[in-house]
Amino acid sequence: MKILVTGDKGFIATHLQKRLRKDFPEALIIGFDEADYWSGTWLDKTINIHFDYVFHLAAIARDSVD
């Protein structure tokens, strides 16, 4: 099983990945965060992989509310 988690440095994604690794130790779990997205390194990690599940937990972080 192959799983992609976006926003992997966030609170929910961090706990989700811990749980997935506990429940599915044989799974390939790849996570990337906003910095990976903007630098383009996520593409190198994911270009040739067919994922069974994708957890999209990335969001734009803001310091203050308008």
Secondary structure as GFF3:
##gff-version 3
##sequence-region A 1 66
A	DSSP	beta_strand	2	6	.	.	.	ID=ss1
A	DSSP	alpha_helix	11	23	.	.	.	ID=ss2
A	DSSP	beta_strand	28	32	.	.	.	ID=ss3
A	DSSP	alpha_helix	34	39	.	.	.	ID=ss4
A	DSSP	alpha_helix	41	46	.	.	.	ID=ss5
A	DSSP	beta_strand	53	56	.	.	.	ID=ss6
###
